[in-house]
Amino acid sequence: MSQPLEGRHPGTVQIARHFAYDHLPEHLQAVSRPCGDLAALMIAALPDGPELTAGLRKLLEAKDCFVRAALDKS
């Protein structure tokens, strides 16, 4: 996550870390990166709260599914 999370709610900070993709192989980074970028945009644009957390959780679940689909493709 490229934008600073200082001062954000602990729930936002905790879920944001799961959008990191630098540790993934390049072909999986290409799948994961757009979800991480969208998460960063939403965190920057929206206030902390239960709806942001729920939206990020659902985006994280979708990202995980996309990465698993890319693994199946290999």
PQR file with spaces between the fields and no chain letter, atoms N, CA, C, O and H, PARSE charges and radii, in Angstrom:
ATOM       1  N    MET     1       0.858   -1.166    0.000 -0.4000 1.5000
ATOM       2  CA   MET     1       0.000    0.000    0.000 -0.0000 2.0000
ATOM       3  C    MET     1       0.897    1.219    0.000  0.5500 1.7000
ATOM       4  O    MET     1       1.707    1.400    0.909 -0.5500 1.4000
ATOM       5  N    SER     2       0.759    2.043   -1.000 -0.4000 1.5000
ATOM       6  CA   SER     2       1.703    3.138   -1.178 -0.0000 2.0000
ATOM       7  C    SER     2       1.356    4.390   -0.375  0.5500 1.7000
ATOM       8  O    SER     2       2.254    5.153   -0.019 -0.5500 1.4000
ATOM       9  H    SER     2       0.100    1.896   -1.738  0.4000 1.0000
ATOM      10  N    GLN     3       0.093    4.616   -0.086 -0.4000 1.5000
ATOM      11  CA   GLN     3      -0.238    5.843    0.640 -0.0000 2.0000
ATOM      12  C    GLN     3      -0.136    5.599    2.138  0.5500 1.7000
ATOM      13  O    GLN     3      -0.339    4.479    2.606 -0.5500 1.4000
ATOM      14  H    GLN     3      -0.637    3.996   -0.376  0.4000 1.0000
ATOM      15  N    PRO     4       0.180    6.657    2.894 -0.5600 1.5000
ATOM      16  CA   PRO     4       0.370    6.485    4.337  0.2800 2.0000
ATOM      17  C    PRO     4      -0.931    6.109    5.048  0.5500 1.7000
ATOM      18  O    PRO     4      -2.017    6.570    4.697 -0.5500 1.4000
ATOM      19  N    LEU     5      -0.779    5.269    6.043 -0.4000 1.5000
ATOM      20  CA   LEU     5      -1.940    4.822    6.809 -0.0000 2.0000
ATOM      21  C    LEU     5      -1.925    5.394    8.223  0.5500 1.7000
ATOM      22  O    LEU     5      -2.777    5.053    9.044 -0.5500 1.4000
ATOM      23  H    LEU     5       0.104    4.894    6.328  0.4000 1.0000
ATOM      24  N    GLU     6      -0.962    6.258    8.505 -0.4000 1.5000
ATOM      25  CA   GLU     6      -0.856    6.852    9.826 -0.0000 2.0000
ATOM      26  C    GLU     6      -2.132    7.619   10.160  0.5500 1.7000
ATOM      27  O    GLU     6      -2.630    8.409    9.358 -0.5500 1.4000
ATOM      28  H    GLU     6      -0.270    6.535    7.839  0.4000 1.0000
ATOM      29  N    GLY     7      -2.639    7.371   11.346 -0.4000 1.5000
ATOM      30  CA   GLY     7      -3.849    8.046   11.793 -0.0000 2.0000
ATOM      31  C    GLY     7      -5.143    7.378   11.358  0.5500 1.7000
ATOM      32  O    GLY     7      -6.229    7.837   11.713 -0.5500 1.4000
ATOM      33  H    GLY     7      -2.234    6.730   11.997  0.4000 1.0000
ATOM      34  N    ARG     8      -5.036    6.297   10.591 -0.4000 1.5000
ATOM      35  CA   ARG     8      -6.246    5.591   10.145 -0.0000 2.0000
ATOM      36  C    ARG     8      -6.675    4.606   11.228  0.5500 1.7000
ATOM      37  O    ARG     8      -5.883    4.237   12.095 -0.5500 1.4000
ATOM      38  H    ARG     8      -4.154    5.924   10.303  0.4000 1.0000
ATOM      39  N    HIS     9      -7.915    4.194   11.168 -0.4000 1.5000
ATOM      40  CA   HIS     9      -8.463    3.231   12.114 -0.0000 2.0000
ATOM      41  C    HIS     9      -7.658    1.931   12.029  0.5500 1.7000
ATOM      42  O    HIS     9      -7.253    1.527   10.939 -0.5500 1.4000
ATOM      43  H    HIS     9      -8.558    4.494   10.464  0.4000 1.0000
ATOM      44  N    PRO    10      -7.423    1.272   13.174 -0.5600 1.5000
ATOM      45  CA   PRO    10      -6.657    0.013   13.157  0.2800 2.0000
ATOM      46  C    PRO    10      -7.242   -1.039   12.210  0.5500 1.7000
ATOM      47  O    PRO    10      -6.490   -1.810   11.613 -0.5500 1.4000
ATOM      48  N    GLY    11      -8.556   -1.082   12.067 -0.4000 1.5000
ATOM      49  CA   GLY    11      -9.163   -2.046   11.141 -0.0000 2.0000
ATOM      50  C    GLY    11      -8.791   -1.770    9.696  0.5500 1.7000
ATOM      51  O    GLY    11      -8.566   -2.696    8.916 -0.5500 1.4000
ATOM      52  H    GLY    11      -9.167   -0.456   12.553  0.4000 1.0000
ATOM      53  N    THR    12      -8.726   -0.492    9.342 -0.4000 1.5000
ATOM      54  CA   THR    12      -8.316   -0.111    7.985 -0.0000 2.0000
ATOM      55  C    THR    12      -6.858   -0.481    7.755  0.5500 1.7000
ATOM      56  O    THR    12      -6.506   -1.036    6.715 -0.5500 1.4000
ATOM      57  H    THR    12      -8.908    0.260    9.975  0.4000 1.0000
ATOM      58  N    VAL    13      -6.019   -0.172    8.725 -0.4000 1.5000
ATOM      59  CA   VAL    13      -4.586   -0.475    8.618 -0.0000 2.0000
ATOM      60  C    VAL    13      -4.373   -1.984    8.490  0.5500 1.7000
ATOM      61  O    VAL    13      -3.576   -2.439    7.670 -0.5500 1.4000
ATOM      62  H    VAL    13      -6.305    0.279    9.571  0.4000 1.0000
ATOM      63  N    GLN    14      -5.089   -2.745    9.302 -0.4000 1.5000
ATOM      64  CA   GLN    14      -4.899   -4.195    9.308 -0.0000 2.0000
ATOM      65  C    GLN    14      -5.272   -4.822    7.972  0.5500 1.7000
ATOM      66  O    GLN    14      -4.538   -5.668    7.461 -0.5500 1.4000
ATOM      67  H    GLN    14      -5.736   -2.375    9.967  0.4000 1.0000
ATOM      68  N    ILE    15      -6.397   -4.421    7.403 -0.4000 1.5000
ATOM      69  CA   ILE    15      -6.805   -5.043    6.140 -0.0000 2.0000
ATOM      70  C    ILE    15      -5.970   -4.527    4.971  0.5500 1.7000
ATOM      71  O    ILE    15      -5.734   -5.255    4.007 -0.5500 1.4000
ATOM      72  H    ILE    15      -6.993   -3.734    7.819  0.4000 1.0000
ATOM      73  N    ALA    16      -5.520   -3.266    5.052 -0.4000 1.5000
ATOM      74  CA   ALA    16      -4.734   -2.679    3.956 -0.0000 2.0000
ATOM      75  C    ALA    16      -3.456   -3.463    3.706  0.5500 1.7000
ATOM      76  O    ALA    16      -3.017   -3.573    2.561 -0.5500 1.4000
ATOM      77  H    ALA    16      -5.711   -2.674    5.835  0.4000 1.0000
ATOM      78  N    ARG    17      -2.858   -4.004    4.743 -0.4000 1.5000
ATOM      79  CA   ARG    17      -1.581   -4.715    4.566 -0.0000 2.0000
ATOM      80  C    ARG    17      -1.734   -5.970    3.699  0.5500 1.7000
ATOM      81  O    ARG    17      -0.751   -6.452    3.135 -0.5500 1.4000
ATOM      82  H    ARG    17      -3.215   -3.915    5.673  0.4000 1.0000
ATOM      83  N    HIS    18      -2.942   -6.498    3.590 -0.4000 1.5000
ATOM      84  CA   HIS    18      -3.169   -7.707    2.797 -0.0000 2.0000
ATOM      85  C    HIS    18      -3.228   -7.438    1.295  0.5500 1.7000
ATOM      86  O    HIS    18      -3.333   -8.367    0.494 -0.5500 1.4000
ATOM      87  H    HIS    18      -3.740   -6.107    4.048  0.4000 1.0000
ATOM      88  N    PHE    19      -3.160   -6.156    0.922 -0.4000 1.5000
ATOM      89  CA   PHE    19      -3.159   -5.814   -0.495 -0.0000 2.0000
ATOM      90  C    PHE    19      -1.744   -5.664   -1.061  0.5500 1.7000
ATOM      91  O    PHE    19      -1.580   -5.314   -2.230 -0.5500 1.4000
ATOM      92  H    PHE    19      -3.075   -5.402    1.573  0.4000 1.0000
ATOM      93  N    ALA    20      -0.726   -5.925   -0.242 -0.4000 1.5000
ATOM      94  CA   ALA    20       0.654   -5.886   -0.728 -0.0000 2.0000
ATOM      95  C    ALA    20       0.839   -6.967   -1.799  0.5500 1.7000
ATOM      96  O    ALA    20       0.243   -8.041   -1.708 -0.5500 1.4000
ATOM      97  H    ALA    20      -0.859   -6.209    0.707  0.4000 1.0000
ATOM      98  N    TYR    21       1.649   -6.686   -2.792 -0.4000 1.5000
ATOM      99  CA   TYR    21       1.844   -7.660   -3.869 -0.0000 2.0000
ATOM     100  C    TYR    21       3.305   -7.815   -4.288  0.5500 1.7000
ATOM     101  O    TYR    21       3.613   -8.649   -5.140 -0.5500 1.4000
ATOM     102  H    TYR    21       2.133   -5.814   -2.866  0.4000 1.0000
ATOM     103  N    ASP    22       4.207   -7.027   -3.706 -0.4000 1.5000
ATOM     104  CA   ASP    22       5.619   -7.083   -4.109 -0.0000 2.0000
ATOM     105  C    ASP    22       6.260   -8.447   -3.876  0.5500 1.7000
ATOM     106  O    ASP    22       7.239   -8.794   -4.537 -0.5500 1.4000
ATOM     107  H    ASP    22       3.957   -6.350   -3.014  0.4000 1.0000
ATOM     108  N    HIS    23       5.721   -9.213   -2.951 -0.4000 1.5000
ATOM     109  CA   HIS    23       6.296  -10.519   -2.626 -0.0000 2.0000
ATOM     110  C    HIS    23       5.868  -11.609   -3.608  0.5500 1.7000
ATOM     111  O    HIS    23       6.402  -12.718   -3.579 -0.5500 1.4000
ATOM     112  H    HIS    23       4.926   -8.932   -2.414  0.4000 1.0000
ATOM     113  N    LEU    24       4.912  -11.297   -4.470 -0.4000 1.5000
ATOM     114  CA   LEU    24       4.375  -12.293   -5.401 -0.0000 2.0000
ATOM     115  C    LEU    24       5.226  -12.377   -6.666  0.5500 1.7000
ATOM     116  O    LEU    24       5.902  -11.414   -7.026 -0.5500 1.4000
ATOM     117  H    LEU    24       4.478  -10.396   -4.494  0.4000 1.0000
ATOM     118  N    PRO    25       5.194  -13.529   -7.342 -0.5600 1.5000
ATOM     119  CA   PRO    25       5.837  -13.616   -8.655  0.2800 2.0000
ATOM     120  C    PRO    25       5.182  -12.604   -9.604  0.5500 1.7000
ATOM     121  O    PRO    25       4.030  -12.216   -9.414 -0.5500 1.4000
ATOM     122  N    GLU    26       5.922  -12.193  -10.611 -0.4000 1.5000
ATOM     123  CA   GLU    26       5.475  -11.126  -11.512 -0.0000 2.0000
ATOM     124  C    GLU    26       4.100  -11.393  -12.131  0.5500 1.7000
ATOM     125  O    GLU    26       3.279  -10.480  -12.224 -0.5500 1.4000
ATOM     126  H    GLU    26       6.858  -12.509  -10.766  0.4000 1.0000
ATOM     127  N    HIS    27       3.843  -12.632  -12.554 -0.4000 1.5000
ATOM     128  CA   HIS    27       2.556  -12.914  -13.208 -0.0000 2.0000
ATOM     129  C    HIS    27       1.388  -12.792  -12.225  0.5500 1.7000
ATOM     130  O    HIS    27       0.266  -12.498  -12.638 -0.5500 1.4000
ATOM     131  H    HIS    27       4.510  -13.373  -12.479  0.4000 1.0000
ATOM     132  N    LEU    28       1.638  -13.013  -10.929 -0.4000 1.5000
ATOM     133  CA   LEU    28       0.579  -12.841   -9.932 -0.0000 2.0000
ATOM     134  C    LEU    28       0.467  -11.384   -9.489  0.5500 1.7000
ATOM     135  O    LEU    28      -0.610  -10.929   -9.104 -0.5500 1.4000
ATOM     136  H    LEU    28       2.549  -13.251  -10.593  0.4000 1.0000
ATOM     137  N    GLN    29       1.578  -10.658   -9.543 -0.4000 1.5000
ATOM     138  CA   GLN    29       1.518   -9.231   -9.252 -0.0000 2.0000
ATOM     139  C    GLN    29       0.597   -8.522  -10.239  0.5500 1.7000
ATOM     140  O    GLN    29      -0.137   -7.605   -9.869 -0.5500 1.4000
ATOM     141  H    GLN    29       2.453  -11.028   -9.856  0.4000 1.0000
ATOM     142  N    ALA    30       0.641   -8.949  -11.484 -0.4000 1.5000
ATOM     143  CA   ALA    30      -0.192   -8.329  -12.514 -0.0000 2.0000
ATOM     144  C    ALA    30      -1.678   -8.506  -12.218  0.5500 1.7000
ATOM     145  O    ALA    30      -2.492   -7.678  -12.627 -0.5500 1.4000
ATOM     146  H    ALA    30       1.237   -9.694  -11.784  0.4000 1.0000
ATOM     147  N    VAL    31      -2.035   -9.562  -11.519 -0.4000 1.5000
ATOM     148  CA   VAL    31      -3.420   -9.823  -11.143 -0.0000 2.0000
ATOM     149  C    VAL    31      -3.767   -9.089   -9.850  0.5500 1.7000
ATOM     150  O    VAL    31      -4.861   -8.542   -9.719 -0.5500 1.4000
ATOM     151  H    VAL    31      -1.374  -10.235  -11.187  0.4000 1.0000
ATOM     152  N    SER    32      -2.856   -9.078   -8.917 -0.4000 1.5000
ATOM     153  CA   SER    32      -3.095   -8.508   -7.593 -0.0000 2.0000
ATOM     154  C    SER    32      -3.011   -6.983   -7.565  0.5500 1.7000
ATOM     155  O    SER    32      -3.753   -6.336   -6.826 -0.5500 1.4000
ATOM     156  H    SER    32      -1.967   -9.523   -9.023  0.4000 1.0000
ATOM     157  N    ARG    33      -2.122   -6.409   -8.357 -0.4000 1.5000
ATOM     158  CA   ARG    33      -1.858   -4.967   -8.330 -0.0000 2.0000
ATOM     159  C    ARG    33      -3.110   -4.115   -8.535  0.5500 1.7000
ATOM     160  O    ARG    33      -3.309   -3.172   -7.768 -0.5500 1.4000
ATOM     161  H    ARG    33      -1.519   -6.934   -8.958  0.4000 1.0000
ATOM     162  N    PRO    34      -3.963   -4.389   -9.523 -0.5600 1.5000
ATOM     163  CA   PRO    34      -5.135   -3.527   -9.699  0.2800 2.0000
ATOM     164  C    PRO    34      -6.049   -3.499   -8.468  0.5500 1.7000
ATOM     165  O    PRO    34      -6.651   -2.468   -8.169 -0.5500 1.4000
ATOM     166  N    CYS    35      -6.153   -4.603   -7.766 -0.4000 1.5000
ATOM     167  CA   CYS    35      -6.963   -4.627   -6.546 -0.0000 2.0000
ATOM     168  C    CYS    35      -6.303   -3.800   -5.450  0.5500 1.7000
ATOM     169  O    CYS    35      -6.982   -3.085   -4.713 -0.5500 1.4000
ATOM     170  H    CYS    35      -5.664   -5.441   -8.009  0.4000 1.0000
ATOM     171  N    GLY    36      -4.993   -3.897   -5.342 -0.4000 1.5000
ATOM     172  CA   GLY    36      -4.264   -3.086   -4.372 -0.0000 2.0000
ATOM     173  C    GLY    36      -4.372   -1.608   -4.681  0.5500 1.7000
ATOM     174  O    GLY    36      -4.508   -0.783   -3.778 -0.5500 1.4000
ATOM     175  H    GLY    36      -4.442   -4.478   -5.941  0.4000 1.0000
ATOM     176  N    ASP    37      -4.311   -1.276   -5.962 -0.4000 1.5000
ATOM     177  CA   ASP    37      -4.448    0.124   -6.366 -0.0000 2.0000
ATOM     178  C    ASP    37      -5.838    0.655   -6.039  0.5500 1.7000
ATOM     179  O    ASP    37      -5.981    1.780   -5.559 -0.5500 1.4000
ATOM     180  H    ASP    37      -4.201   -1.947   -6.696  0.4000 1.0000
ATOM     181  N    LEU    38      -6.864   -0.155   -6.298 -0.4000 1.5000
ATOM     182  CA   LEU    38      -8.233    0.262   -5.976 -0.0000 2.0000
ATOM     183  C    LEU    38      -8.410    0.414   -4.472  0.5500 1.7000
ATOM     184  O    LEU    38      -9.050    1.363   -4.018 -0.5500 1.4000
ATOM     185  H    LEU    38      -6.749   -1.069   -6.688  0.4000 1.0000
ATOM     186  N    ALA    39      -7.857   -0.500   -3.701 -0.4000 1.5000
ATOM     187  CA   ALA    39      -7.943   -0.395   -2.240 -0.0000 2.0000
ATOM     188  C    ALA    39      -7.310    0.911   -1.774  0.5500 1.7000
ATOM     189  O    ALA    39      -7.868    1.597   -0.917 -0.5500 1.4000
ATOM     190  H    ALA    39      -7.338   -1.271   -4.069  0.4000 1.0000
ATOM     191  N    ALA    40      -6.154    1.263   -2.327 -0.4000 1.5000
ATOM     192  CA   ALA    40      -5.474    2.506   -1.948 -0.0000 2.0000
ATOM     193  C    ALA    40      -6.318    3.723   -2.306  0.5500 1.7000
ATOM     194  O    ALA    40      -6.401    4.675   -1.530 -0.5500 1.4000
ATOM     195  H    ALA    40      -5.700    0.706   -3.023  0.4000 1.0000
ATOM     196  N    LEU    41      -6.942    3.692   -3.473 -0.4000 1.5000
ATOM     197  CA   LEU    41      -7.816    4.798   -3.876 -0.0000 2.0000
ATOM     198  C    LEU    41      -9.000    4.953   -2.921  0.5500 1.7000
ATOM     199  O    LEU    41      -9.355    6.068   -2.539 -0.5500 1.4000
ATOM     200  H    LEU    41      -6.875    2.918   -4.103  0.4000 1.0000
ATOM     201  N    MET    42      -9.601    3.840   -2.543 -0.4000 1.5000
ATOM     202  CA   MET    42     -10.762    3.897   -1.654 -0.0000 2.0000
ATOM     203  C    MET    42     -10.366    4.376   -0.259  0.5500 1.7000
ATOM     204  O    MET    42     -11.099    5.140    0.368 -0.5500 1.4000
ATOM     205  H    MET    42      -9.313    2.934   -2.853  0.4000 1.0000
ATOM     206  N    ILE    43      -9.211    3.928    0.224 -0.4000 1.5000
ATOM     207  CA   ILE    43      -8.738    4.364    1.537 -0.0000 2.0000
ATOM     208  C    ILE    43      -8.461    5.871    1.512  0.5500 1.7000
ATOM     209  O    ILE    43      -8.758    6.572    2.479 -0.5500 1.4000
ATOM     210  H    ILE    43      -8.616    3.307   -0.286  0.4000 1.0000
ATOM     211  N    ALA    44      -7.899    6.361    0.421 -0.4000 1.5000
ATOM     212  CA   ALA    44      -7.599    7.786    0.312 -0.0000 2.0000
ATOM     213  C    ALA    44      -8.869    8.626    0.190  0.5500 1.7000
ATOM     214  O    ALA    44      -8.911    9.760    0.665 -0.5500 1.4000
ATOM     215  H    ALA    44      -7.657    5.791   -0.364  0.4000 1.0000
ATOM     216  N    ALA    45      -9.898    8.077   -0.442 -0.4000 1.5000
ATOM     217  CA   ALA    45     -11.094    8.861   -0.746 -0.0000 2.0000
ATOM     218  C    ALA    45     -12.178    8.794    0.318  0.5500 1.7000
ATOM     219  O    ALA    45     -13.018    9.690    0.400 -0.5500 1.4000
ATOM     220  H    ALA    45      -9.864    7.156   -0.828  0.4000 1.0000
ATOM     221  N    LEU    46     -12.171    7.746    1.135 -0.4000 1.5000
ATOM     222  CA   LEU    46     -13.300    7.503    2.040 -0.0000 2.0000
ATOM     223  C    LEU    46     -12.874    7.544    3.498  0.5500 1.7000
ATOM     224  O    LEU    46     -11.726    7.248    3.829 -0.5500 1.4000
ATOM     225  H    LEU    46     -11.488    7.018    1.068  0.4000 1.0000
ATOM     226  N    PRO    47     -13.813    7.917    4.370 -0.5600 1.5000
ATOM     227  CA   PRO    47     -13.497    7.916    5.801  0.2800 2.0000
ATOM     228  C    PRO    47     -13.531    6.493    6.357  0.5500 1.7000
ATOM     229  O    PRO    47     -14.190    5.607    5.812 -0.5500 1.4000
ATOM     230  N    ASP    48     -12.805    6.302    7.450 -0.4000 1.5000
ATOM     231  CA   ASP    48     -12.852    5.022    8.145 -0.0000 2.0000
ATOM     232  C    ASP    48     -14.267    4.763    8.635  0.5500 1.7000
ATOM     233  O    ASP    48     -14.993    5.688    8.999 -0.5500 1.4000
ATOM     234  H    ASP    48     -12.270    7.021    7.892  0.4000 1.0000
ATOM     235  N    GLY    49     -14.636    3.523    8.637 -0.4000 1.5000
ATOM     236  CA   GLY    49     -15.946    3.142    9.139 -0.0000 2.0000
ATOM     237  C    GLY    49     -16.271    1.728    8.708  0.5500 1.7000
ATOM     238  O    GLY    49     -15.516    1.107    7.959 -0.5500 1.4000
ATOM     239  H    GLY    49     -14.046    2.772    8.341  0.4000 1.0000
ATOM     240  N    PRO    50     -17.396    1.223    9.183 -0.5600 1.5000
ATOM     241  CA   PRO    50     -17.734   -0.168    8.885  0.2800 2.0000
ATOM     242  C    PRO    50     -17.947   -0.444    7.401  0.5500 1.7000
ATOM     243  O    PRO    50     -17.656   -1.547    6.940 -0.5500 1.4000
ATOM     244  N    GLU    51     -18.444    0.523    6.649 -0.4000 1.5000
ATOM     245  CA   GLU    51     -18.676    0.268    5.221 -0.0000 2.0000
ATOM     246  C    GLU    51     -17.362    0.222    4.450  0.5500 1.7000
ATOM     247  O    GLU    51     -17.221   -0.581    3.527 -0.5500 1.4000
ATOM     248  H    GLU    51     -18.680    1.419    7.024  0.4000 1.0000
ATOM     249  N    LEU    52     -16.401    1.065    4.809 -0.4000 1.5000
ATOM     250  CA   LEU    52     -15.084    0.984    4.170 -0.0000 2.0000
ATOM     251  C    LEU    52     -14.443   -0.360    4.482  0.5500 1.7000
ATOM     252  O    LEU    52     -13.910   -1.021    3.590 -0.5500 1.4000
ATOM     253  H    LEU    52     -16.516    1.717    5.559  0.4000 1.0000
ATOM     254  N    THR    53     -14.492   -0.762    5.739 -0.4000 1.5000
ATOM     255  CA   THR    53     -13.900   -2.043    6.128 -0.0000 2.0000
ATOM     256  C    THR    53     -14.566   -3.201    5.392  0.5500 1.7000
ATOM     257  O    THR    53     -13.885   -4.104    4.908 -0.5500 1.4000
ATOM     258  H    THR    53     -14.925   -0.225    6.464  0.4000 1.0000
ATOM     259  N    ALA    54     -15.890   -3.177    5.307 -0.4000 1.5000
ATOM     260  CA   ALA    54     -16.611   -4.250    4.600 -0.0000 2.0000
ATOM     261  C    ALA    54     -16.252   -4.261    3.119  0.5500 1.7000
ATOM     262  O    ALA    54     -16.039   -5.323    2.534 -0.5500 1.4000
ATOM     263  H    ALA    54     -16.444   -2.443    5.699  0.4000 1.0000
ATOM     264  N    GLY    55     -16.186   -3.080    2.516 -0.4000 1.5000
ATOM     265  CA   GLY    55     -15.817   -3.006    1.106 -0.0000 2.0000
ATOM     266  C    GLY    55     -14.409   -3.517    0.853  0.5500 1.7000
ATOM     267  O    GLY    55     -14.169   -4.239   -0.114 -0.5500 1.4000
ATOM     268  H    GLY    55     -16.359   -2.217    2.991  0.4000 1.0000
ATOM     269  N    LEU    56     -13.479   -3.143    1.721 -0.4000 1.5000
ATOM     270  CA   LEU    56     -12.110   -3.629    1.571 -0.0000 2.0000
ATOM     271  C    LEU    56     -12.030   -5.134    1.780  0.5500 1.7000
ATOM     272  O    LEU    56     -11.273   -5.820    1.092 -0.5500 1.4000
ATOM     273  H    LEU    56     -13.675   -2.556    2.507  0.4000 1.0000
ATOM     274  N    ARG    57     -12.807   -5.647    2.725 -0.4000 1.5000
ATOM     275  CA   ARG    57     -12.806   -7.098    2.959 -0.0000 2.0000
ATOM     276  C    ARG    57     -13.316   -7.836    1.721  0.5500 1.7000
ATOM     277  O    ARG    57     -12.750   -8.858    1.332 -0.5500 1.4000
ATOM     278  H    ARG    57     -13.422   -5.090    3.283  0.4000 1.0000
ATOM     279  N    LYS    58     -14.369   -7.329    1.109 -0.4000 1.5000
ATOM     280  CA   LYS    58     -14.912   -7.986   -0.089 -0.0000 2.0000
ATOM     281  C    LYS    58     -13.944   -7.870   -1.262  0.5500 1.7000
ATOM     282  O    LYS    58     -13.806   -8.804   -2.051 -0.5500 1.4000
ATOM     283  H    LYS    58     -14.828   -6.499    1.425  0.4000 1.0000
ATOM     284  N    LEU    59     -13.272   -6.718   -1.376 -0.4000 1.5000
ATOM     285  CA   LEU    59     -12.268   -6.557   -2.422 -0.0000 2.0000
ATOM     286  C    LEU    59     -11.106   -7.519   -2.197  0.5500 1.7000
ATOM     287  O    LEU    59     -10.576   -8.090   -3.150 -0.5500 1.4000
ATOM     288  H    LEU    59     -13.384   -5.959   -0.734  0.4000 1.0000
ATOM     289  N    LEU    60     -10.713   -7.696   -0.948 -0.4000 1.5000
ATOM     290  CA   LEU    60      -9.646   -8.637   -0.615 -0.0000 2.0000
ATOM     291  C    LEU    60     -10.050  -10.067   -0.983  0.5500 1.7000
ATOM     292  O    LEU    60      -9.244  -10.824   -1.523 -0.5500 1.4000
ATOM     293  H    LEU    60     -11.143   -7.232   -0.174  0.4000 1.0000
ATOM     294  N    GLU    61     -11.292  -10.430   -0.691 -0.4000 1.5000
ATOM     295  CA   GLU    61     -11.777  -11.761   -1.062 -0.0000 2.0000
ATOM     296  C    GLU    61     -11.752  -11.936   -2.571  0.5500 1.7000
ATOM     297  O    GLU    61     -11.378  -13.000   -3.065 -0.5500 1.4000
ATOM     298  H    GLU    61     -11.948   -9.814   -0.252  0.4000 1.0000
ATOM     299  N    ALA    62     -12.146  -10.903   -3.311 -0.4000 1.5000
ATOM     300  CA   ALA    62     -12.123  -10.972   -4.775 -0.0000 2.0000
ATOM     301  C    ALA    62     -10.691  -11.092   -5.281  0.5500 1.7000
ATOM     302  O    ALA    62     -10.413  -11.889   -6.177 -0.5500 1.4000
ATOM     303  H    ALA    62     -12.450  -10.039   -2.910  0.4000 1.0000
ATOM     304  N    LYS    63      -9.781  -10.303   -4.709 -0.4000 1.5000
ATOM     305  CA   LYS    63      -8.376  -10.369   -5.114 -0.0000 2.0000
ATOM     306  C    LYS    63      -7.822  -11.768   -4.903  0.5500 1.7000
ATOM     307  O    LYS    63      -7.122  -12.300   -5.765 -0.5500 1.4000
ATOM     308  H    LYS    63     -10.007   -9.656   -3.981  0.4000 1.0000
ATOM     309  N    ASP    64      -8.133  -12.363   -3.759 -0.4000 1.5000
ATOM     310  CA   ASP    64      -7.661  -13.719   -3.483 -0.0000 2.0000
ATOM     311  C    ASP    64      -8.196  -14.707   -4.517  0.5500 1.7000
ATOM     312  O    ASP    64      -7.471  -15.597   -4.961 -0.5500 1.4000
ATOM     313  H    ASP    64      -8.701  -11.931   -3.059  0.4000 1.0000
ATOM     314  N    CYS    65      -9.451  -14.553   -4.896 -0.4000 1.5000
ATOM     315  CA   CYS    65     -10.029  -15.429   -5.925 -0.0000 2.0000
ATOM     316  C    CYS    65      -9.322  -15.240   -7.265  0.5500 1.7000
ATOM     317  O    CYS    65      -9.030  -16.215   -7.957 -0.5500 1.4000
ATOM     318  H    CYS    65     -10.040  -13.830   -4.536  0.4000 1.0000
ATOM     319  N    PHE    66      -9.047  -13.993   -7.629 -0.4000 1.5000
ATOM     320  CA   PHE    66      -8.367  -13.719   -8.899 -0.0000 2.0000
ATOM     321  C    PHE    66      -6.959  -14.323   -8.916  0.5500 1.7000
ATOM     322  O    PHE    66      -6.525  -14.881   -9.924 -0.5500 1.4000
ATOM     323  H    PHE    66      -9.284  -13.201   -7.067  0.4000 1.0000
ATOM     324  N    VAL    67      -6.261  -14.202   -7.798 -0.4000 1.5000
ATOM     325  CA   VAL    67      -4.905  -14.773   -7.714 -0.0000 2.0000
ATOM     326  C    VAL    67      -4.977  -16.298   -7.815  0.5500 1.7000
ATOM     327  O    VAL    67      -4.160  -16.912   -8.503 -0.5500 1.4000
ATOM     328  H    VAL    67      -6.613  -13.749   -6.979  0.4000 1.0000
ATOM     329  N    ARG    68      -5.945  -16.910   -7.136 -0.4000 1.5000
ATOM     330  CA   ARG    68      -6.080  -18.373   -7.245 -0.0000 2.0000
ATOM     331  C    ARG    68      -6.425  -18.791   -8.667  0.5500 1.7000
ATOM     332  O    ARG    68      -5.951  -19.822   -9.144 -0.5500 1.4000
ATOM     333  H    ARG    68      -6.608  -16.412   -6.577  0.4000 1.0000
ATOM     334  N    ALA    69      -7.251  -17.994   -9.351 -0.4000 1.5000
ATOM     335  CA   ALA    69      -7.575  -18.300  -10.754 -0.0000 2.0000
ATOM     336  C    ALA    69      -6.309  -18.228  -11.622  0.5500 1.7000
ATOM     337  O    ALA    69      -6.123  -19.042  -12.526 -0.5500 1.4000
ATOM     338  H    ALA    69      -7.636  -17.156   -8.964  0.4000 1.0000
ATOM     339  N    ALA    70      -5.452  -17.256  -11.338 -0.4000 1.5000
ATOM     340  CA   ALA    70      -4.200  -17.145  -12.090 -0.0000 2.0000
ATOM     341  C    ALA    70      -3.280  -18.316  -11.794  0.5500 1.7000
ATOM     342  O    ALA    70      -2.541  -18.759  -12.672 -0.5500 1.4000
ATOM     343  H    ALA    70      -5.603  -16.595  -10.603  0.4000 1.0000
ATOM     344  N    LEU    71      -3.317  -18.823  -10.564 -0.4000 1.5000
ATOM     345  CA   LEU    71      -2.524  -20.012  -10.235 -0.0000 2.0000
ATOM     346  C    LEU    71      -3.020  -21.224  -11.013  0.5500 1.7000
ATOM     347  O    LEU    71      -2.225  -22.044  -11.473 -0.5500 1.4000
ATOM     348  H    LEU    71      -3.918  -18.462   -9.851  0.4000 1.0000
ATOM     349  N    ASP    72      -4.334  -21.331  -11.158 -0.4000 1.5000
ATOM     350  CA   ASP    72      -4.903  -22.447  -11.908 -0.0000 2.0000
ATOM     351  C    ASP    72      -4.523  -22.389  -13.386  0.5500 1.7000
ATOM     352  O    ASP    72      -4.414  -23.418  -14.052 -0.5500 1.4000
ATOM     353  H    ASP    72      -4.980  -20.664  -10.785  0.4000 1.0000
ATOM     354  N    LYS    73      -4.323  -21.171  -13.887 -0.4000 1.5000
ATOM     355  CA   LYS    73      -3.970  -20.973  -15.293 -0.0000 2.0000
ATOM     356  C    LYS    73      -2.557  -21.462  -15.577  0.5500 1.7000
ATOM     357  O    LYS    73      -2.259  -21.894  -16.691 -0.5500 1.4000
ATOM     358  H    LYS    73      -4.411  -20.334  -13.346  0.4000 1.0000
ATOM     359  N    SER    74      -1.685  -21.394  -14.571 -0.4000 1.5000
ATOM     360  CA   SER    74      -0.271  -21.755  -14.774 -0.0000 2.0000
ATOM     361  C    SER    74      -0.087  -23.213  -15.113  0.5500 1.7000
ATOM     362  O    SER    74       1.041  -23.664  -15.310 -0.5500 1.4000
ATOM     363  H    SER    74      -1.927  -21.043  -13.666  0.4000 1.0000
